[in-house]
Amino acid sequence: MASTAEPSAQPLPAALSRLRLTNTHHADAFEDGHCAPDLWYVSADIWNRESGATVEHVASFEFARVEPFETDDLLGVLDGHSASLSAMARAVIDPATDDLRDDLDKFTEPIEPALLFLTRAQVQPFWQKHGLGPVLAARAIRTLRPGCRGIAYHPASFTASPDDPDDEEGQPVAITARLKAWERIGFRHYRNGVFVLNLGTTALDDFLKAASNQPANAPQVREAHYPSGRGTT
């Protein structure tokens, strides 16, 4: 994810009071145990309080949610869905049993049935370096947390920057920065470059309590001075 640097002294591009998260849920209408996982798209946007319209896109996150005990051919359902989801599925699922690996119980809460995967995370360039990305991601995860034992994330799947998708030289630095951000949230390395956050602990809430004040206390552009035409979607 792009926004991983320490917050800067630069003012936030807009007042946080105008920033909101919108969740969009995609699921198969008729569940048969073999279909794709539930997909959640979380968009962070600046909005106009008077009209309710989106003024500027800030960040986006995509998640996949699966119920291992209710899904036949678990690995087949997840593998091939996307490069990042395939990498995570192969790390957490035992191909011999088509079930979650036994040692995953040490990294997640085995009492809860579902497992989340973060398949995409992106913060728009103008909003980077304010410490906002990890906070928005954590807030999105907290909303999707009920009924989930944990969430998996594969940093190496997110190597391209929004403004230069072919930048290979900057990839190691970007991945290192991402790892620091996600470790602050509570993710731990599980295997094969896949990190896992236990949603049965207080790690996520502890991070939000400690980190949310950073962007909130940063200087913000006055609402009257906000350039409403920038980045309009």
Legacy VTK file of the C-alpha trace (Angstrom):
# vtk DataFile Version 3.0
C-alpha trace
ASCII
DATASET POLYDATA
POINTS 233 float
0.000 0.000 0.000
1.324 3.416 -0.880
0.650 5.453 2.261
3.180 3.985 4.669
5.563 6.811 5.518
5.506 8.667 8.786
2.998 11.523 8.763
4.456 14.741 7.363
3.988 18.312 8.530
2.164 19.125 5.293
-1.517 19.931 5.742
-3.976 17.220 4.852
-5.527 17.925 1.440
-9.006 18.272 2.981
-10.725 18.262 6.341
-11.155 14.736 7.720
-14.739 15.627 8.571
-15.439 15.319 4.839
-13.890 11.860 4.541
-16.134 8.792 4.611
-15.878 5.072 3.901
-18.350 3.307 1.633
-18.652 -0.505 1.602
-19.911 -2.357 -1.462
-20.644 -6.081 -1.154
-20.640 -8.522 -4.095
-21.820 -12.120 -3.596
-23.326 -14.845 -5.750
-27.121 -14.695 -5.613
-27.430 -18.486 -5.344
-24.827 -20.105 -3.080
-23.933 -23.683 -4.016
-20.675 -24.151 -2.108
-18.522 -23.909 -5.239
-18.836 -20.254 -6.179
-16.514 -17.313 -5.711
-15.916 -15.800 -2.259
-17.819 -12.761 -1.049
-16.094 -9.612 -2.258
-16.039 -6.320 -0.400
-14.929 -3.016 -1.922
-14.207 -0.193 0.519
-13.787 3.294 -0.895
-12.571 6.331 1.057
-13.788 9.587 -0.461
-14.221 13.251 0.215
-17.898 14.087 -0.037
-20.077 17.145 -0.289
-22.316 17.349 2.760
-24.916 19.443 0.952
-25.354 17.295 -2.164
-24.053 13.963 -0.824
-21.902 13.588 -3.949
-18.331 12.302 -3.999
-15.874 15.123 -4.631
-12.519 13.324 -4.545
-11.370 9.711 -4.285
-8.797 9.145 -1.510
-8.179 5.399 -1.151
-9.609 1.983 -1.983
-9.375 -1.479 -0.463
-10.663 -4.808 -1.731
-11.333 -7.846 0.425
-12.417 -11.442 -0.149
-14.265 -13.364 2.564
-14.606 -17.139 2.567
-16.245 -19.703 4.860
-13.807 -22.667 4.759
-16.171 -25.160 6.399
-18.999 -24.323 4.028
-17.018 -24.227 0.778
-16.270 -27.305 -1.292
-13.015 -27.246 -3.279
-11.734 -24.381 -1.145
-8.377 -24.070 -2.881
-9.983 -24.268 -6.303
-12.466 -21.516 -5.434
-9.683 -19.128 -4.366
-6.850 -20.158 -6.665
-6.866 -18.279 -9.939
-9.288 -15.623 -8.721
-6.458 -13.066 -8.710
-2.681 -13.187 -8.338
-2.705 -11.909 -4.764
-5.599 -14.129 -3.626
-4.040 -17.171 -5.259
-0.734 -16.576 -3.430
-2.496 -16.213 -0.107
-4.729 -19.254 -0.681
-1.745 -21.476 -1.426
-0.091 -20.311 1.790
-3.011 -20.847 4.185
-4.664 -23.931 2.628
-3.235 -27.445 2.827
-3.661 -28.955 -0.678
-3.700 -32.468 0.793
-6.822 -31.787 2.872
-8.301 -28.746 1.070
-8.659 -27.166 4.488
-6.869 -24.435 6.416
-3.439 -25.483 7.620
-3.363 -26.659 11.235
-0.654 -24.205 12.265
-2.870 -21.282 11.185
-4.627 -21.733 14.541
-1.560 -20.162 16.164
-2.002 -17.016 14.078
-5.787 -16.601 14.033
-8.807 -17.188 16.245
-9.970 -20.752 15.413
-13.369 -20.266 17.057
-14.558 -17.932 14.304
-15.427 -19.607 10.953
-14.575 -17.124 8.193
-11.264 -15.868 6.843
-10.632 -12.482 5.215
-8.097 -11.697 2.500
-6.923 -8.202 1.615
-6.514 -8.391 -2.158
-5.951 -4.731 -3.039
-4.956 -1.542 -1.218
-4.248 1.820 -2.788
-3.995 5.409 -1.584
-4.088 8.189 -4.150
-0.728 10.012 -4.564
-2.021 13.373 -3.300
-3.063 11.696 -0.009
0.108 9.723 0.653
2.665 10.370 3.415
0.103 11.519 5.971
-0.156 8.225 7.879
-3.741 7.913 6.719
-3.531 4.685 4.678
-2.985 2.217 7.540
-5.701 3.895 9.618
-8.249 3.681 6.802
-7.317 0.053 6.132
-7.666 -0.823 9.818
-11.068 0.875 9.998
-12.216 -1.088 6.954
-10.982 -4.352 8.500
-12.759 -3.568 11.770
-16.056 -3.178 9.912
-15.631 -6.563 8.185
-14.253 -8.341 11.261
-17.427 -9.941 12.756
-17.370 -13.715 12.289
-13.791 -13.748 10.931
-10.890 -15.547 12.574
-8.227 -13.473 10.821
-7.143 -11.664 7.699
-4.300 -12.498 5.314
-2.242 -10.053 3.272
0.559 -10.587 0.711
2.705 -7.399 0.477
4.690 -8.572 -2.550
1.479 -8.628 -4.598
1.270 -4.837 -4.276
4.523 -3.714 -5.897
3.318 -1.165 -8.427
2.780 2.444 -7.492
-0.331 4.201 -8.811
1.700 6.717 -10.816
4.356 4.307 -12.150
3.167 0.682 -12.444
6.412 -0.355 -14.189
8.735 0.903 -11.452
10.685 -2.223 -10.501
13.630 -0.515 -8.804
11.390 1.017 -6.159
9.631 -2.229 -5.327
11.924 -3.512 -2.517
11.715 -0.151 -0.744
7.943 -0.034 -1.190
7.507 -3.564 0.162
9.681 -2.796 3.196
7.601 0.305 3.922
4.391 -1.683 3.589
5.647 -4.334 5.984
6.366 -1.727 8.654
2.879 -0.279 8.273
1.114 -3.639 8.456
3.229 -4.843 11.367
2.099 -1.752 13.266
-1.488 -2.906 12.770
-0.582 -6.345 14.159
0.124 -8.502 11.102
2.708 -11.275 11.565
4.519 -13.231 8.903
2.925 -16.637 8.438
4.623 -18.297 5.465
5.710 -17.667 1.867
5.548 -13.900 2.253
1.960 -13.953 3.510
1.161 -11.985 6.681
-1.782 -12.711 8.958
-3.622 -10.625 11.555
-5.458 -12.389 14.375
-8.889 -10.752 14.598
-9.566 -12.470 17.903
-7.146 -10.193 19.774
-7.199 -6.485 20.614
-4.289 -5.704 18.240
-6.466 -3.970 15.646
-8.315 -1.842 18.206
-5.066 -1.007 19.999
-3.554 0.213 16.728
-6.570 2.359 15.894
-6.573 3.900 19.351
-2.863 4.770 19.060
-2.708 5.775 15.400
-5.985 7.543 14.664
-4.868 10.733 16.378
-1.889 11.150 14.041
-3.819 12.246 10.934
-6.539 13.828 13.072
-3.989 16.106 14.754
-2.236 17.028 11.520
-2.890 20.481 10.034
-5.833 20.400 7.651
-6.859 22.567 4.751
-9.745 24.751 5.819
-13.003 23.563 4.354
-13.630 26.900 2.667
-10.264 26.637 0.909
-10.753 23.097 -0.373
-10.410 22.946 -4.192
-13.607 21.029 -4.886
-12.680 20.350 -8.498
-9.463 18.413 -7.743
-9.691 14.715 -8.397
-13.431 14.740 -8.967
-14.702 11.241 -9.769
LINES 1 234
233 0 1 2 3 4 5 6 7 8 9 10 11 12 13 14 15 16 17 18 19 20 21 22 23 24 25 26 27 28 29 30 31 32 33 34 35 36 37 38 39 40 41 42 43 44 45 46 47 48 49 50 51 52 53 54 55 56 57 58 59 60 61 62 63 64 65 66 67 68 69 70 71 72 73 74 75 76 77 78 79 80 81 82 83 84 85 86 87 88 89 90 91 92 93 94 95 96 97 98 99 100 101 102 103 104 105 106 107 108 109 110 111 112 113 114 115 116 117 118 119 120 121 122 123 124 125 126 127 128 129 130 131 132 133 134 135 136 137 138 139 140 141 142 143 144 145 146 147 148 149 150 151 152 153 154 155 156 157 158 159 160 161 162 163 164 165 166 167 168 169 170 171 172 173 174 175 176 177 178 179 180 181 182 183 184 185 186 187 188 189 190 191 192 193 194 195 196 197 198 199 200 201 202 203 204 205 206 207 208 209 210 211 212 213 214 215 216 217 218 219 220 221 222 223 224 225 226 227 228 229 230 231 232
